Amino acid sequence: MPADPSRIVTARQMLTHLGLTLADLVSEPDTSRRMPTLAEYLPRVAAAASPGTRRTYGTYWNRMAAALGHLRLDEVTASDIEALMQVTATARSRRTGRQGRHAGEHVVAAARAVYRRAVADGYLTAADSPAHRVVKPRRLPNPRRALTPEELQDINVVARTSGNDVVLDALLLRLHTETACRRGGALALRLIDLDTTHALVCLTEKGGTLRWQPITPTLAERLLDHAQARGAVLPTDRLLRYRNGRPISSRRYDHLWRRIGERLPWVAAQGISTHWLRHTTLTWVERHFGYGIARAYAGHTDRRGPATTTYIKADLNAVATALAAMAGEPHPLASMHPFR
């Protein structure tokens, strides 16, 4: 069947409009861009990832390189990734572990991160990703809960009466209880992030989010005294420090909760950690001041959930008011000062 001349004219006009010729449509594909192997490509993925992503997925990327590194990106199959998930059977047992289920999740998530980057770089299409054809293990309900006042008191007593640096440990527990911050937020605090005039700390947390969080004036003064006594001088010097002047690391938290668990067996049995303090504080704020203020107190900025979250934002003064009520100490930014 001969082609319709009018359609040929229309097609030529379209090509001219796009700046193309017939030769462009029949040219050979560019073969100079060789498909890399997984081992060759993983360093590029790691270089483009955030520090947090590298910490989370680095171990699993190493496992992928060891088991599948010799394969090209387009040779890896969903079955290969599912085989890697067997790492859950031999996952390192930790106090807060979930029988390797999280490790299985991370294998899939780490593989998806690799193939998202490969799609973005033009090596594959989204439909070619084997990682996205693997189903993640179903996440179990979170066992964390709010601690009772008695439990929280027992934990604080042990922290303040044992260990080689009770001043540091007491500050850590109080900081997390007052701010409901994550470990990363506390570890990142610098001298410049402490505002003793307004009793605030600037927290840098998940996704690089920044927020000023109220703390009691008492804690603000104690944090400043602690930092200066242990060698913090420059604005960018870390706030929380060992007695020898070195900034603390996440290991301090591991040692702290291990010690508390040795003296309070129920802490070890339930796998209680710093994040439980976040649950404790936010639960109290939600019960007494409502969801909107609890959301602001937590530093949540995502837009998931009911549409009403757009309209129930709370400001810094509302968060300071909740802190003042919880701590029983007036705050300079609180909307009301019932304790004066």
N, C-alpha and C positions, 0 to 999 in steps of 0.2 A: 504494500500500500504506500503510494508516494506521499511524501511529507507535504503538509499544507504550507504553501508559500507564505501565507500571512503569518503563520506561527514562526517560520524561520526568521522573518523580518523582526518579529517581536523578540525572539530569543537573541538575535544579534544586537538589537537596541538595549536589551537588558545587560548583556555582556559589556557593551560599551559604557553603560552607566556605572557598572561595577569596576571598570578599569581592567577587565580581563580579555583574553583572546582565546580562541579555540585551542591553541597550543598549551595554554595554561591548564586546560581541563584534561589533556591527555599526557601531560608530562609525567615522567617517572617519579615515584616517591623518593624522598631524600633518605638514602640509606647510610649517610655519614653519621647519623646519631644512633649509635649502637645501643641496644637494650642492655642496661647494666645488670649484673648479678645482685642478689640481695646483699651480699657482703660488701660490694662496691658502693651500693646506694645508701646503706644504713648510716654511714658517717655524715652524709649530706642531710639526712633526716634529723639526726641528733643536733647538727649545727644550727638547723632552722628552728629547733624546738626551744621552748622556754626552760629555765633551770628546773622549775617544778615538774614539767613533763619529763625531762631527762631523769630526774630522781625517781619518778614513778615507773617509767617504762624502760629505763636503761638496762636493768637486769634481764628483762624479757627480750629486748633487742639483741642482747648478747647471746641469749639462748637461740634466737632465730638465726643469728649469724653462724653459730656453731652447727646447728642442725640443717639449715637450709641455705646457707650462704653461697654454696656453689651453684644454686639454681638462678636463672634469670628471673626478673620480676614477673614475666608472663608465663613462667613455668611452674610457679608455686600454685598449689591447688588448695581447695578448702579442706580436703582430707589431711594435707600436710599441717595446716594450722590446727585442726582438731587433734592431731597426734601430739602437737606441742602442748595442748591443754592438759595432757596427762601429767604435766608438771604439778598439777594440783594434788596428785597422789603422793608426791614426795616433797610437797611444799614445807618449808621450815616451820616447825611448830613455834608459835609465839603466844605470849600471854593473851593478846587480843585477837588471836587467829580465829578463822571461821571454817576450819577443816579444809583449807586449801581452796575454798570457793572464790575468794577474792583473787587468788593467783590465777584461776581460770578466767575470771573476768578481765584481768590485766593482760593476759596473753592475747585475747581477742582485741581489746582496746589498743594494745601496742601495735598489733598487726594492722588494724584499721588506720592508725596514725601514719604508718608507712605508706599504705596504699592511697590514702587521701593526698599525701604529698606527691606520689607518683602520678596521680590523676591531674593534680594542679600543674605538674611539670610537663604534662603532655605525653607521658610514656604510655598511659593506658586510658581507657574510658572508665567511667564509674561502673558500668556494667561488667567490666573485666576484673574488678577487684574480688579476689577470692576471700579476703577477710570479711567482706560484708555479706557473704553467703553463709557465714558461720554464726550460729545463734549463741548469744552470751548466756552463761548460766544465770538462772533466776536468782535475783538478790533476796536474801533472807531478811525478815524484819529486823530492824536495828534494836539490839538489846539494851542500849543506853537509856537511862532514865534520870530524873532529878533525884539527887541525894536528899535525904531527910536532914533537918537541922542537926540532929544528934550524930548522924554519920559524918556530916561535914565537920562538926566540932572534933570528933575523934580523929579524923584525918589531919586536921590542923595541929592537934596536940602532939601527935606522933612526929609530924614534920618539925615542930619547934623544940622537941626534946630529944632528938636523936640525929645522927649524921654528923658530918664534918663541917657543915656550914649552915647552921639553922637560920641565920639571918637571911641568907639568899633563898632558902627553901620557903620560909615564911612569906617573903616578898613575892615569890612566884605564885604561890597559892592565892594570896590576896589579890594580886594583879589579875589573875584569870577569873577569880570570883567576882570582882568588881566590874570588869570589862567584858566578860564572856568572850575574850579573844582566843584565837587559835594559837598553837605553839609557835607557828611561823611568825605571827604578828608580834609576839613577845620577843622572840629572838632577834627580830629586825629592828627593834627600838634603838634609837640613837639619842645622844644628849639633846640634839636639836628638836627631837620629837616630843620633848617634855615641856609643857607650859605650866609652870607652878602658879602663875598669876591667876589663870582661869581654871586650874586643876583639870588639865586635858593631856592626853597622849595621842599622838598621830600614829595610827595603826596601818601598816602595809600588809595586806593579806592576799587571799586567793585571787588569781587573775590580775595581780598588780593594783587592786583597789586600794584607795586611800580614804581614811576617815578619821576625824577627830572624835575621840571617845572620852566622856567625862570620867574622872576618878575622884576619890575623896581628896580634899586638901591634905589630909594626914598622909595618905599614900604618896601623893605628889612630892611632899617634903622628904619622905623616907627614901623614895627612889633617887632624888637628887643627892641626898647625903651618901647613899650607897654608891652611886656612880662616881662621885668626886673622891670619896675615900679610897676607891679602888682604881684610880688612875684615869678616869674619863676626863679629858681636857678639851679636845677639839669638838666642834659641833657634830661631826660625823662619827665620833667614838661611840661604840656600843654602850648601852645603858646597863645591862645586866652582866655582871662580871664575877669571876672567881676571886678568891682572896689574893691570888698572885697577880691579879690585874688582867688576866686573859678573859676575853668575852666567852660567855657560856655557849654550849652547843646543845643539841637535842639529847645528848647523852646524859645531861644533868637530869632531865625529866625521867629517863629510863631508870637511873639510879634511885631517884626520889621515890618513884612508885614501886620499885622492887623492895626498897626498904620499908615503905609503909605496908606493903603486902605481907612482909615477913612478920610484922607486929600486929597486923589486923588481917587475919586469914580470909575474912569475907571480901576484902578488897582484891586479893589475889584470885579468889574463886570466881568472882564476877568480872574480872578483867577491867576493873575501874581504872580510868586514866584521866589525863587533864581534860579531855573533851567532855567528860561527865560534868565538870564544873560549868562548862558552857551550857549544857542542858539544864543544870540546876538553876543558874541565874536567869536564863531566858524563860524557863517555866514560871519562876516567881514573878517576873515582870509581866508575862502574859496574863497570869491569874489576877494580878492586882491593877494593871494599867491597860490591858487589852492587846489585841494582836498587832495593831499598827505600831505601837511604841516598842513592842517586843521585836518586831521586824527591823525597826530602825536601830534598836539596841544591838541586834545581831550583825548589823552591817549588810543585810541582804539588799541587793540592788537588782536581782533578776526580775524578769517580767512574767515568769511562769505563774500559774495559779489563777484565781478568780480575777475578773476585770476590776473588781472593787479595789484591788491593791494599788491601782493608779491613784485612788482618791483618799487613801488613808495614810499618807505619809506623815511621819512625825519629825519634828525638828530637834536640834541639839538641846534646846531648853527642856523639852519633854523627856528626853533621855536622862538629862541631869536631874530632873525631878524624880524620876523613878529610882535612880541611884541613891539620891538623898533619902528617900523613904526606905529603901532596902538596907542601906548602911547605917541609918540613924545619925547621919552627920550632914549638916547643911552644905549646899554646893553653891558657889557664886553665880552659876548660870541657871539654877533651878527656878521654875516659874513661881514656886511658892516655897516658903521656908517654915514648915510646920514644927521644926525642931528647935527654933530659936526661942 
